[in-house]
Each structure stands twice: as C-alpha cells, then as structure tokens.
Amino acid sequence: MLYSTRRWFRDLICFSAFVVLSNALVDSGYGQPTTVIQVMPLIASAPPGTNAQFQVQVTNNGAAADTFLIFGATDFTANAQLPALFGQLATQPVIAPGQTFAGTLPIAVPAGTAPGSIPILITAVGQNYSGQAPTTINVVANGVMLGVTASFQPSSQNTPAVFPLMVQNTGSAQDTYTAVITNIIGSIQANLVNLDGTSPQQNPQFTLPGLATGQLSLNVSGTPPGSVTVTITSLTDPTVTATATANICQSCARAPIASAGAPQMVSVGTSATLDGSGSSDPNTPHYRSLITGYSGARPREV
C-alpha cells in the first residue's frame, strides 16, 4: 500500500511537471505556434475508469519538418482544482511542411472522477513548432442508461423538400450525438441542417438532455424517386445508434395551402367575407373548405 501511494504521488508529480513544462514551451515560443490542430470527438463522454477518445489532425505550417509530441491534458487555467486527466499519443510523428498527421488520442478518466464537464487542451509540441486546441470531456456517472431514436416527420415528400428529423435521447443522462447521411438512393442531393441553423457538410454534433427531443432538418432536392438515410450515433457509446430514412416520391401527397385572406376584425353578430382564392391543394385541383360558425355552430360546406 505504501508503494502504491508513493508511485501514485510520483506519477502525479511527473504528470503535473510534464504538462506545465510542455505548456511553458508553447507559451515561450520554443515551438513557434505555426501548427494547426483540429479535434473531432470520437467519445467525448466517458464514465470514470475509461478513456475518452479524440480524432486529432496536426498540420505543420512551418518551413521545415518536425517531430511532434501530441497529448491532451486538463486545462487548469480557469480552475486549479479540476481533476487531472491526461493522455498521450503512442507515436511521435515526423510531419513535413504543409503535411497533416491524423491519429486517435485516448485521454484517461481516472476512477473516482466526479461527473461534470472538464476542459481539455490538446497540444502538439515539436523542436521548432507547436500548437494547441481546446476541447471538453463530459464525465458521466457509472450505470447511466443510454439510448436514442430518430424519425422523419413526415417520412415521405416530393422535392424540393425539408424533412424534419426528430431525435429523442431515450437515455437517463445528457448525451452528445453526431448525425451523418449514410446512404442516398437515386438522383437526389441532400444536406443536414444543425440545431443552430448551420448547414455543415459533415457530421453535425449536438447535445440533448436525458429524455429530451431535438429537431434537425434535412434539405432534399433532385429528381424522384429516391431516399436518404441518416444515422445518429452517440459519442459516449458508438454502439448506441438510430437510423431514419426520408423517402422522395413524385406522387407523394403534399400538404394543402389554406388561406382565408387578409386578417379582419368584425363585431359579434355581424358577418365576414373570407377570400379563399389563395388556397390550393397540390394533390388535386378539386378541394373543399369547411368554415365553423360562431358559438360552435355546425360546420357548413362552402
């Protein structure tokens, strides 16, 4: 027990010294900040005793090749009392000027870490160049139930169309997801619209509280028939997925357009004339309208 405690204390001191030294090298210009780091969370939420994982792309924008040490560690800038999380890439790649290295960086979440959001700095340090990029690890409690469902509502439309994609977190805790168009059939073009209204060409990421529902949108154009399949994947557990398929068909029913004309204000007991000339039904030129009279009077056909 005494040996284990001493080893833990030694590792903690080495870890702290390593992070401080590496950050100092970056800040002091030991490695000129000409390195660009892009971070894609693979497993951004993890329970204690497991690893979070990040896809890291390091681009050397310097004038010469360099060997990089790539690691991720807790960013103590805002709070020195945060848990110490750390992970290092097993290899130290040599990156030529203008080239990009991609690798998977695991960051350990120690057993006993309390649930919460922990800021992380991904750092690449070379002899001549360096760079940093921030990200976050969401530590979740052990025993958390995860689940997700997805459906288009409606599931069939003609083009051009916007398909609302309803995504429900059926789990017991907040989770982060990616949405990916995994299959397109026919002469169809499609792109996803994220929760914030942006239209990323790849993998929108979004977070939903436990048992909450969110809506993405799928913009579709092209020549029917066809279909588009979207897959939702949990970043906490990639085995938790849901798929939804939007069907594009030429003869699909489309919602009618109902317009009663401009707004009017009338007194009780008087009549009002409504103008329905702006109404239409894309499915048939023959349609009927019903108007309900005052005080719950029986509807009459017009």
N, C-alpha and C positions, 0 to 999 in steps of 0.2 A: 504493500500500500504506500509506503514511504517512497519507494522507487517510482511508482506510477505518478504520485503527486509531484515529485521532482521533475520527472520527464514532461508532465503537462505544463509545469511552470517554465521549464526551459523552452518548450515549443512555443509557448505564448510569447516569451521574450523575443525569440528568434523571429516569429511572425510579425510582431509589432515593429521590430527593428528593420525587417525586410521591407515592410510597407512604407515606413517613414523614410527609409533611405531611397527607395525607388521613387516616391513622390518628390523627395527633395531633388533627385537627379533631374526629374522632369521640370520642376519649377526653376531650377538653377540654370537650365539650358544645356546640361550635359548632353542630352539628346535633343537636338533642335526640334521644335514642335511642327514638323513637316509631315507627320504621319497621320493619316486619316483612319479612324476606326469606326466601323459600322457594326451594330449589335442587333441581332434578331433573337428574341427569347424563344427557346425551344420548350423548356419547362421553367416558367417564371414563378410558379407557386410550388412550394415543397414543404412537407412536414419535417420536423426535427429528425435528425439521423439519416437524412437522404441528401441527394445532390440536386441543386438547380442546374440547368444547362443553357448555354447561350451559343448561338452560331456567331462567330466573330470573324469579320473581314478586316484585314490590316493592309492598307495601301501605302507603299513607300513613295512619297512625293519628293524625296531628296534627290541629290545628284549622284549618289553612289549607293552600291549595295550595302546592306547592313544586316546584322544578326540580332533578332529581337527576342527578348524575354516578355512573354504575354501572360498576364494574370489578372484576376479580379479580386477585390477586397472591399470590405466595408468602408464607406466614406464617412469618416468621423467629423467632417467639417462642421455640421450643424449640431451634432450630439456626440460627445466623447463617451457616453455610457452605452452606446449601441453594442449589440453582440458582435464579436469578431468572426466574420465569415471570410473564407479565403479559398481560392482555387487557382491552380497554375497549369498552363498548357504543358503537356509532357515533352514536346519538342520545342526547340528554339530555331525557328525557320530563318533562312537567309533569303531576304527579299530584295530583288533587283530594283533599280529605279523605275518608277511607273508601274510596277507589278503589284498584284494583290494576292495575299495569302488568306485562305479560309480554313477555319478549324473549329471544333466543338470544345468549348471551355466549361468544365464542370466546376461548380462552387459548392463546397460542403456546407450544409446547415447542421451545426453540432447538436447532438442530443441535448434536450433541455432548453433549447432556444424558445423563448416565448413567442406566440403568434403575433404577427404585425408586419408592417412594411419596412424593409431595410434598404437604404440607398447603397448602391454599389458603384465603384469606379473600375472600369476595365482599362488596363494600362498596357501599353507596348513600349518597352524601353530598349533602345539599341545603343551602340557606342557613339553614333552620330545623330540619330534621330529618335523622336519619341512622340507619343500621343496618348490621349485619354478620352474616354466616352462614358457618360453616366448611364446607369440602368437601375432597376429595382428588383428585389426578390421579395415575394409575398410568402411569409412563413405561415402555414396553416396548421391547425391542431390535428393531432393524430385521431383517426376514426371519423374524419369528415367524409360524408357521403357526397359523391359527385354524379352528375347526370345532366343531359341536355337533350332537347327535342327541337326539331325545326320543321316548318311547313310554309309553303307559299299560299297566300290567301288573296285572290283566287289562285288555283293551280294551273288554269288554262286561260290564255288570251290570244288575240290576234296581235300582229305587230303594226306599228311600234307600240310598245307597252312598258309599263313599270310594274314589276311584280313585288308586292310587299312580302318580305321574308321574316316571319315571326320566329324568334329564337327564345326558348324558355330554359333558364337554368333550373333544372329539377332537383339539384343537389341542395345540401343544407348550409353551404357556405359560398361566399363570393368566389367567382372564378373568372379567368380570362380566356378568351377563345380567339381562334383565327377562323376566317371564312374564305374558302378557296373554291373557285369554279373548277370542278374536276372533270367535267365532260360536257361537250357541246355536240349535238347531232343536227345535221342539216346546214343550210346556208344562213346561219344565224350569227350575229355579233352580240356580245353581252359584256357588261361590266357591273361591278358591285358598287353601291354607294354606302359609305360607312355611317355609323351613328351620328357623327359630327357633320355629315353632309358632304364630305370629301369623296372623290371617286378614284381611289387607288387602283392601280393596275394589278397589284399583287396583295394578297393576304391582309385584308383589313383586320385589325386587332381591336377587341372591345371587351369590356368587363361588365358582368351582371351580378348583382347581389343574389344570395340564395333565394330560390323560388320566384325570381323576378323574370319578366319578359321584356325583350328589346326587339326593335324592328330595324332590319337592314332593307335595302332596296336593290332590285336587280333591273337594270335598264337593258331592254332587248330590242333589237332591230333585225332586219333581214327578211328573207323570203320563207314563209312557212311551206311545209310543216317542219317541225324540229323540236328540240328540247334542250334545256340547260340544267345541269345538276350541280348543286353547291354542297360542299361538305363543311360542317362545323366541327372543329377539333378543340378539345380542352388543352390548354398549355400546362396544366397541372398534371394531367394524365392523358397522354396521346391516344390511349385506347378508348377514351370516352368521346364518342363521335355521334353525329347525326347527319343525315342527308335529306335533301329536299330537291324535287325536280319540277321545273317550270315547263309546261307544255305549250308550244306555239302552234296554233292551227288556224287555217284560213277561215273555217266555218265556225270558229268558237263564238259563243254568244258574248256580246259586249254590253255593258250597262247602258240603258237608255239615258237620254239627257232630258231632264224635266225642268221647264222654265215657265213660270206663271206671269212673266212680265216684270215691269218695274214695281218696287215696293209702293204700297198705298196705305193711307190712313182713312178709315171710314168710321162713321158713328154707328152705335148699336141700333139695329133695326133698319138700317139702310142697306142697299145692295152695292156690290162692286163688280166691275167687269174685268175679267182676267184675260190676258193675251197669251195663249199657249203656242203661238207660231214659232217660238224659239225652241220648242221641244222636238225631239226626234228619237227614233229607235233604230240603231244601226242594223238590227237583225231583221226588221220588217218595216215597210213604209206604212203599214196599217197598225195603228195603235189606238188605245182608248184611255181617257183620263177620267179619274173619279174625283169629285170635289165634295168634301164634307161640310155641311151647313153649320150654322151656329148652334150652340147648345146641344151638340151631339146629335143633330138631325141625321136622318137616314141618308147615306151617300146616294147621289144621283148621277147617272151616266151622262156625259156631255160629249 
